[in-house]
Amino acid sequence: MALSELDPFVGYSFGLEIDGIIIRAIQEVDGLRMEQDVIELKHNTNDGKFIHKKLPGRPRAGEITLTRGLTSDNSFDKWIKAAQFGKMGDARKGGAVIVYDFEGVAIKRYNLTNCWPTVLELSTLKAGDSSVLTERLTITYERLEPEG
């Protein structure tokens, strides 16, 4: 049975698309937000009334953090190495965070402009622990836009 437009989506899984390459099985996406500055305009009208208006300003850049289980896929490693060595022509990429439903169909995309990795962090390594190892990648972006 299809969902109606009033039914909220359930984020079953997430992916990251960077220059056409899709990295699936992202466990968590944190910090996905679109912000812009607010310009305050205060002035008096011709008849002496005080007006206080708020106008849209410039969009703000932001950061997101992606968490996934540690696998042999080294796409995060290659990308962060380009940024570490200052190869920003290779590191800055266009991409998107994609939300999938339980059938694997993309239900929402959040496009990222000029994004690049700033932090790659592994979960705590503990001898004898049976928890899944994860890696967290922090990505900075210049602009975020929901598609659609």
C-alpha positions as CSV (number, residue, x, y, z in Angstrom):
1,M,0.0,0.0,0.0
2,A,1.4,3.4,-1.0
3,L,1.9,6.1,1.5
4,S,-0.3,9.2,1.2
5,E,1.3,12.7,1.1
6,L,0.2,13.1,4.7
7,D,2.1,10.1,6.0
8,P,5.6,10.9,7.4
9,F,8.5,9.0,6.1
10,V,10.5,6.5,8.1
11,G,14.3,6.9,7.6
12,Y,15.1,3.2,7.0
13,S,18.6,3.8,5.6
14,F,20.8,6.6,4.3
15,G,23.4,7.1,1.7
16,L,25.9,9.6,0.6
17,E,26.4,10.4,-3.1
18,I,29.7,12.1,-4.0
19,D,30.3,12.9,-7.7
20,G,28.0,10.1,-8.8
21,I,29.4,7.5,-6.4
22,I,26.9,6.3,-3.8
23,I,28.0,5.1,-0.4
24,R,25.2,3.2,1.2
25,A,24.7,1.8,4.7
26,I,25.2,5.0,6.5
27,Q,23.9,4.4,10.1
28,E,23.5,8.0,11.2
29,V,23.4,11.5,9.7
30,D,23.8,14.3,12.3
31,G,23.8,18.1,11.8
32,L,21.9,18.2,8.5
33,R,20.5,21.7,8.6
34,M,20.0,24.6,6.3
35,E,20.5,28.1,7.8
36,Q,20.7,31.6,6.6
37,D,21.4,35.0,8.2
38,V,18.6,37.3,9.3
39,I,18.9,41.0,8.4
40,E,17.1,43.3,10.8
41,L,15.8,46.5,9.3
42,K,14.6,49.2,11.8
43,H,13.4,52.6,10.5
44,N,10.6,55.1,10.8
45,T,7.9,55.7,8.1
46,N,7.1,59.1,6.7
47,D,4.3,59.5,9.3
48,G,6.7,58.7,12.2
49,K,5.8,55.1,12.9
50,F,8.6,52.7,13.9
51,I,9.0,49.6,11.7
52,H,11.0,46.5,12.6
53,K,11.4,44.1,9.7
54,K,13.4,40.9,9.3
55,L,14.7,40.0,5.9
56,P,16.5,36.9,4.5
57,G,20.3,37.2,4.4
58,R,23.1,35.1,3.1
59,P,23.0,31.3,3.4
60,R,25.3,29.9,6.0
61,A,27.8,27.1,5.5
62,G,27.5,24.0,7.8
63,E,28.8,20.6,8.8
64,I,27.3,17.2,8.9
65,T,28.6,14.0,10.5
66,L,28.0,10.6,9.0
67,T,28.4,7.3,10.9
68,R,28.8,3.9,9.3
69,G,30.1,0.5,10.2
70,L,33.8,0.0,9.5
71,T,34.3,-2.1,6.3
72,S,37.0,-2.6,3.8
73,D,35.5,0.3,1.7
74,N,38.2,3.0,1.8
75,S,36.3,5.8,-0.1
76,F,36.3,8.0,3.0
77,D,40.0,7.5,3.4
78,K,40.9,8.6,-0.1
79,W,38.6,11.6,0.1
80,I,40.1,12.9,3.4
81,K,43.7,12.4,2.1
82,A,43.0,14.8,-0.7
83,A,41.9,17.4,1.8
84,Q,44.8,16.8,4.2
85,F,47.3,17.4,1.5
86,G,45.6,20.6,0.3
87,K,44.4,19.2,-3.0
88,M,41.1,21.1,-2.7
89,G,40.4,20.7,-6.4
90,D,40.1,17.0,-5.7
91,A,38.6,17.3,-2.3
92,R,35.8,19.8,-2.9
93,K,32.9,17.9,-4.4
94,G,29.2,18.1,-5.1
95,G,27.1,15.5,-3.4
96,A,23.9,14.6,-1.6
97,V,22.6,12.9,1.5
98,I,19.9,10.5,0.4
99,V,17.1,9.0,2.6
100,Y,15.8,5.6,1.5
101,D,12.6,3.9,2.4
102,F,12.4,0.2,3.5
103,E,12.3,-0.9,-0.1
104,G,15.5,0.9,-1.0
105,V,13.8,3.7,-3.0
106,A,15.2,7.2,-2.6
107,I,12.5,9.3,-0.9
108,K,14.4,12.6,-0.2
109,R,17.7,14.2,-1.3
110,Y,19.7,17.0,0.4
111,N,22.2,18.4,-2.1
112,L,25.5,19.6,-0.8
113,T,27.6,22.2,-2.7
114,N,31.4,22.2,-2.4
115,C,31.6,19.7,0.4
116,W,34.8,18.2,1.7
117,P,35.8,16.1,4.7
118,T,37.4,17.6,7.8
119,V,37.4,14.8,10.4
120,L,37.6,11.0,10.2
121,E,37.1,9.3,13.5
122,L,37.0,5.6,14.5
123,S,35.0,4.3,17.4
124,T,36.8,3.2,20.5
125,L,39.0,0.1,19.9
126,K,38.6,-2.2,22.9
127,A,40.1,-5.7,23.1
128,G,37.4,-8.3,23.8
129,D,34.5,-6.0,22.9
130,S,31.8,-7.4,20.7
131,S,30.3,-4.1,19.4
132,V,30.5,-3.0,15.8
133,L,33.4,-0.7,14.9
134,T,32.2,2.5,13.3
135,E,33.8,5.4,11.5
136,R,32.5,8.9,11.6
137,L,33.2,11.4,8.9
138,T,32.6,15.1,9.3
139,I,31.9,17.0,6.1
140,T,31.8,20.8,5.7
141,Y,29.7,22.3,3.0
142,E,29.1,25.7,1.5
143,R,25.4,25.2,0.8
144,L,22.6,22.7,1.5
145,E,19.4,22.5,-0.5
146,P,16.6,20.0,-0.3
147,E,15.7,18.7,-3.7
148,G,12.2,18.8,-5.0
